[in-house]
Amino acid sequence: MANTSATGGYLRPELPWLAGDDLDDVFQRLTVGITGLPGSMVRPRWQADPPKTPEHDQDWVALGVTVETPDAGPSIQHRPAGNGHDVETRHFGIEVQFSCYGPHAAALAQAIRSGLSIPQNIEQIRPIGFVSTGQAVRVPELVNQRHYNRVDFTAFFRLARQQRYAVLNVLEVPLQLNKD
């Protein structure tokens, strides 16, 4: 059981919402929505058991969060409801690396880059906000003695992540006042 402010010691946060694989899943769904590719053709960049690479004549995307940069300092607010708790809010810059493969790799990359600037698309991933994309770079890849058409780019996002800590309400303070 985690400590509370009443027990002393270190306080552990609840696991953050939208971190790790959950964050990758958000960008996978966004990319499927923008491109119209089947979900199986928009894949995590790194997998414990990677599936077979699609054929060179199939369009597909690999993506993954590569960098999370926190702002300098969080906001910490006490919420008194119930027994009380503190909420730490920290803003992050998120970088997502996209690799588009297939005969239409360049068009696919452009569709994603353009689609990210459409407010209706970004509404689907709130509280994540879109910032910009970097340059698209053509980097053909040699797989099984065959060159795959590939275009890479990075997209930049912002996220406000909140974590709860068991900092309880102060119910009484032992205090003695002197008239002097």
Buried (B, 14 or more C-beta within 10 A) or exposed (E): EEEBBEEEEEBEBEEBEBBEEEBBEBBBBBBBBBBEBEEEBBBBBEEEEEEEBBEBEBBBBBBBBEEBEEEEEBEEEEEEEEEBBBBBEBBBBBBBBBBBBBEBBBBBBBBBBEBBEEEEBBEEBEEBBBEEBBEBEEEEBEEEEEEBBBBBBBBBBBBBBBBBBBBBBEEEEEEEEEEE
